[in-house]
Amino acid sequence: MPTYTIHAAKTNLSKLVARAEAGEEIVLARGKEPVVKIVPVAPKPKRKFGRLKGKIKIGPEFFEQLPEDELKLWE
């Protein structure tokens, strides 16, 4: 794991971020004391299509005409 001083990191921040995005872990040190590790953020897992299949039930009343008083509320 490469270690950089905070001053060097400020000077090369864009390059260090690019390296971290590529999967490299970067350590920042205050003097010779390591204080921070820059690591890539874990990607969000992709949403699986059909995950709720069979878990949601829609009854036949869903397709029935709404009463007039409820229809007016949607206008």
ZABAGU-87045 format. One record per atom (N, C-alpha, C): residue number from 0; residue in three letters; chain; atom name; x, y, z. Coordinates in steps of 0.05 Angstrom, whole numbers, plus 5000, padded with zeros to 4 digits. Layout:
N
NODE   resi   resn   chain   name     px     py     pz
NODE    NUM    Ala       A     CA      X      Y      Z
...
***
This chain:
75
NODE   resi   resn   chain   name     px     py     pz
NODE      0    Met       A      N   5017   4976   5000
NODE      0    Met       A     CA   5000   5000   5000
NODE      0    Met       A      C   5018   5025   5000
NODE      1    Pro       A      N   5015   5041   4980
NODE      1    Pro       A     CA   5032   5066   4979
NODE      1    Pro       A      C   5022   5086   5000
NODE      2    Thr       A      N   5041   5100   5012
NODE      2    Thr       A     CA   5035   5120   5032
NODE      2    Thr       A      C   5045   5147   5022
NODE      3    Tyr       A      N   5027   5167   5026
NODE      3    Tyr       A     CA   5033   5195   5018
NODE      3    Tyr       A      C   5029   5213   5042
NODE      4    Thr       A      N   5044   5234   5043
NODE      4    Thr       A     CA   5039   5255   5063
NODE      4    Thr       A      C   5014   5270   5055
NODE      5    Ile       A      N   5001   5284   5073
NODE      5    Ile       A     CA   4978   5299   5067
NODE      5    Ile       A      C   4984   5321   5046
NODE      6    His       A      N   5008   5333   5049
NODE      6    His       A     CA   5016   5354   5030
NODE      6    His       A      C   5018   5342   5001
NODE      7    Ala       A      N   5031   5318   4999
NODE      7    Ala       A     CA   5034   5306   4973
NODE      7    Ala       A      C   5007   5297   4962
NODE      8    Ala       A      N   4989   5289   4980
NODE      8    Ala       A     CA   4963   5280   4971
NODE      8    Ala       A      C   4947   5304   4960
NODE      9    Lys       A      N   4949   5327   4973
NODE      9    Lys       A     CA   4936   5351   4963
NODE      9    Lys       A      C   4945   5359   4936
NODE     10    Thr       A      N   4971   5355   4931
NODE     10    Thr       A     CA   4983   5362   4905
NODE     10    Thr       A      C   4974   5343   4883
NODE     11    Asn       A      N   4970   5317   4891
NODE     11    Asn       A     CA   4964   5296   4871
NODE     11    Asn       A      C   4937   5283   4876
NODE     12    Leu       A      N   4918   5297   4887
NODE     12    Leu       A     CA   4893   5285   4894
NODE     12    Leu       A      C   4879   5271   4871
NODE     13    Ser       A      N   4877   5284   4848
NODE     13    Ser       A     CA   4863   5272   4825
NODE     13    Ser       A      C   4875   5246   4818
NODE     14    Lys       A      N   4901   5244   4817
NODE     14    Lys       A     CA   4915   5219   4810
NODE     14    Lys       A      C   4911   5198   4831
NODE     15    Leu       A      N   4911   5206   4856
NODE     15    Leu       A     CA   4907   5186   4878
NODE     15    Leu       A      C   4878   5175   4877
NODE     16    Val       A      N   4859   5193   4872
NODE     16    Val       A     CA   4831   5184   4870
NODE     16    Val       A      C   4828   5164   4847
NODE     17    Ala       A      N   4841   5170   4824
NODE     17    Ala       A     CA   4839   5152   4801
NODE     17    Ala       A      C   4851   5125   4807
NODE     18    Arg       A      N   4873   5125   4822
NODE     18    Arg       A     CA   4885   5100   4830
NODE     18    Arg       A      C   4867   5084   4849
NODE     19    Ala       A      N   4854   5099   4867
NODE     19    Ala       A     CA   4836   5086   4886
NODE     19    Ala       A      C   4812   5074   4871
NODE     20    Glu       A      N   4802   5089   4852
NODE     20    Glu       A     CA   4779   5079   4835
NODE     20    Glu       A      C   4787   5054   4821
NODE     21    Ala       A      N   4812   5051   4813
NODE     21    Ala       A     CA   4822   5027   4799
NODE     21    Ala       A      C   4826   5004   4819
NODE     22    Gly       A      N   4821   5008   4845
NODE     22    Gly       A     CA   4822   4986   4864
NODE     22    Gly       A      C   4846   4988   4883
NODE     23    Glu       A      N   4863   5007   4880
NODE     23    Glu       A     CA   4887   5009   4898
NODE     23    Glu       A      C   4879   5023   4924
NODE     24    Glu       A      N   4890   5014   4946
NODE     24    Glu       A     CA   4886   5028   4971
NODE     24    Glu       A      C   4910   5047   4976
NODE     25    Ile       A      N   4903   5072   4983
NODE     25    Ile       A     CA   4923   5093   4987
NODE     25    Ile       A      C   4922   5101   5016
NODE     26    Val       A      N   4945   5103   5029
NODE     26    Val       A     CA   4947   5112   5057
NODE     26    Val       A      C   4958   5141   5057
NODE     27    Leu       A      N   4944   5157   5073
NODE     27    Leu       A     CA   4954   5185   5077
NODE     27    Leu       A      C   4965   5186   5106
NODE     28    Ala       A      N   4988   5200   5108
NODE     28    Ala       A     CA   5001   5202   5134
NODE     28    Ala       A      C   5006   5231   5141
NODE     29    Arg       A      N   5003   5236   5167
NODE     29    Arg       A     CA   5011   5262   5178
NODE     29    Arg       A      C   5039   5258   5190
NODE     30    Gly       A      N   5059   5269   5175
NODE     30    Gly       A     CA   5086   5263   5182
NODE     30    Gly       A      C   5091   5234   5174
NODE     31    Lys       A      N   5099   5218   5194
NODE     31    Lys       A     CA   5103   5189   5188
NODE     31    Lys       A      C   5081   5172   5200
NODE     32    Glu       A      N   5061   5184   5211
NODE     32    Glu       A     CA   5038   5170   5224
NODE     32    Glu       A      C   5015   5166   5204
NODE     33    Pro       A      N   5009   5142   5196
NODE     33    Pro       A     CA   4986   5137   5178
NODE     33    Pro       A      C   4960   5146   5192
NODE     34    Val       A      N   4943   5161   5178
NODE     34    Val       A     CA   4919   5171   5191
NODE     34    Val       A      C   4893   5164   5175
NODE     35    Val       A      N   4896   5161   5149
NODE     35    Val       A     CA   4873   5157   5132
NODE     35    Val       A      C   4879   5137   5110
NODE     36    Lys       A      N   4859   5121   5103
NODE     36    Lys       A     CA   4862   5103   5080
NODE     36    Lys       A      C   4841   5110   5059
NODE     37    Ile       A      N   4849   5114   5034
NODE     37    Ile       A     CA   4831   5120   5012
NODE     37    Ile       A      C   4826   5093   4998
NODE     38    Val       A      N   4801   5085   4997
NODE     38    Val       A     CA   4794   5060   4984
NODE     38    Val       A      C   4770   5065   4965
NODE     39    Pro       A      N   4767   5049   4945
NODE     39    Pro       A     CA   4744   5053   4927
NODE     39    Pro       A      C   4718   5045   4941
NODE     40    Val       A      N   4697   5060   4934
NODE     40    Val       A     CA   4671   5054   4946
NODE     40    Val       A      C   4660   5029   4932
NODE     41    Ala       A      N   4649   5011   4948
NODE     41    Ala       A     CA   4638   4986   4936
NODE     41    Ala       A      C   4614   4993   4919
NODE     42    Pro       A      N   4613   4981   4895
NODE     42    Pro       A     CA   4590   4987   4878
NODE     42    Pro       A      C   4564   4976   4889
NODE     43    Lys       A      N   4542   4990   4883
NODE     43    Lys       A     CA   4516   4980   4892
NODE     43    Lys       A      C   4509   4955   4876
NODE     44    Pro       A      N   4498   4935   4890
NODE     44    Pro       A     CA   4490   4911   4875
NODE     44    Pro       A      C   4467   4918   4856
NODE     45    Lys       A      N   4467   4906   4833
NODE     45    Lys       A     CA   4446   4911   4813
NODE     45    Lys       A      C   4420   4900   4823
NODE     46    Arg       A      N   4398   4914   4817
NODE     46    Arg       A     CA   4372   4905   4825
NODE     46    Arg       A      C   4363   4882   4807
NODE     47    Lys       A      N   4353   4861   4820
NODE     47    Lys       A     CA   4345   4837   4806
NODE     47    Lys       A      C   4316   4840   4797
NODE     48    Phe       A      N   4312   4837   4771
NODE     48    Phe       A     CA   4285   4838   4760
NODE     48    Phe       A      C   4269   4814   4769
NODE     49    Gly       A      N   4244   4820   4777
NODE     49    Gly       A     CA   4226   4798   4786
NODE     49    Gly       A      C   4230   4790   4815
NODE     50    Arg       A      N   4243   4806   4830
NODE     50    Arg       A     CA   4249   4799   4858
NODE     50    Arg       A      C   4224   4797   4875
NODE     51    Leu       A      N   4203   4812   4867
NODE     51    Leu       A     CA   4178   4811   4883
NODE     51    Leu       A      C   4157   4793   4870
NODE     52    Lys       A      N   4164   4778   4850
NODE     52    Lys       A     CA   4145   4761   4836
NODE     52    Lys       A      C   4133   4741   4856
NODE     53    Gly       A      N   4106   4741   4856
NODE     53    Gly       A     CA   4092   4723   4874
NODE     53    Gly       A      C   4088   4734   4902
NODE     54    Lys       A      N   4099   4757   4908
NODE     54    Lys       A     CA   4096   4768   4935
NODE     54    Lys       A      C   4075   4790   4937
NODE     55    Ile       A      N   4066   4800   4914
NODE     55    Ile       A     CA   4046   4821   4913
NODE     55    Ile       A      C   4021   4810   4900
NODE     56    Lys       A      N   3999   4812   4914
NODE     56    Lys       A     CA   3973   4802   4903
NODE     56    Lys       A      C   3955   4825   4897
NODE     57    Ile       A      N   3943   4825   4873
NODE     57    Ile       A     CA   3924   4845   4865
NODE     57    Ile       A      C   3897   4831   4862
NODE     58    Gly       A      N   3878   4838   4878
NODE     58    Gly       A     CA   3852   4826   4877
NODE     58    Gly       A      C   3835   4836   4853
NODE     59    Pro       A      N   3813   4823   4847
NODE     59    Pro       A     CA   3797   4831   4824
NODE     59    Pro       A      C   3784   4859   4829
NODE     60    Glu       A      N   3781   4867   4854
NODE     60    Glu       A     CA   3769   4893   4859
NODE     60    Glu       A      C   3787   4916   4849
NODE     61    Phe       A      N   3812   4911   4845
NODE     61    Phe       A     CA   3830   4931   4834
NODE     61    Phe       A      C   3821   4941   4807
NODE     62    Phe       A      N   3809   4924   4791
NODE     62    Phe       A     CA   3802   4930   4764
NODE     62    Phe       A      C   3773   4941   4762
NODE     63    Glu       A      N   3759   4942   4784
NODE     63    Glu       A     CA   3731   4952   4783
NODE     63    Glu       A      C   3731   4982   4782
NODE     64    Gln       A      N   3709   4993   4771
NODE     64    Gln       A     CA   3706   5022   4768
NODE     64    Gln       A      C   3705   5035   4796
NODE     65    Leu       A      N   3718   5058   4799
NODE     65    Leu       A     CA   3717   5072   4824
NODE     65    Leu       A      C   3690   5086   4827
NODE     66    Pro       A      N   3680   5089   4851
NODE     66    Pro       A     CA   3656   5105   4855
NODE     66    Pro       A      C   3660   5134   4847
NODE     67    Glu       A      N   3639   5147   4839
NODE     67    Glu       A     CA   3640   5175   4829
NODE     67    Glu       A      C   3654   5194   4849
NODE     68    Asp       A      N   3648   5191   4875
NODE     68    Asp       A     CA   3660   5209   4894
NODE     68    Asp       A      C   3691   5206   4895
NODE     69    Glu       A      N   3701   5182   4892
NODE     69    Glu       A     CA   3730   5177   4891
NODE     69    Glu       A      C   3742   5188   4865
NODE     70    Leu       A      N   3727   5184   4843
NODE     70    Leu       A     CA   3737   5194   4817
NODE     70    Leu       A      C   3741   5225   4818
NODE     71    Lys       A      N   3723   5239   4831
NODE     71    Lys       A     CA   3725   5268   4833
NODE     71    Lys       A      C   3750   5276   4848
NODE     72    Leu       A      N   3758   5260   4867
NODE     72    Leu       A     CA   3783   5267   4882
NODE     72    Leu       A      C   3808   5266   4865
NODE     73    Trp       A      N   3807   5252   4843
NODE     73    Trp       A     CA   3830   5250   4825
NODE     73    Trp       A      C   3831   5272   4804
NODE     74    Glu       A      N   3810   5288   4802
NODE     74    Glu       A     CA   3810   5309   4782
NODE     74    Glu       A      C   3825   5334   4792
***
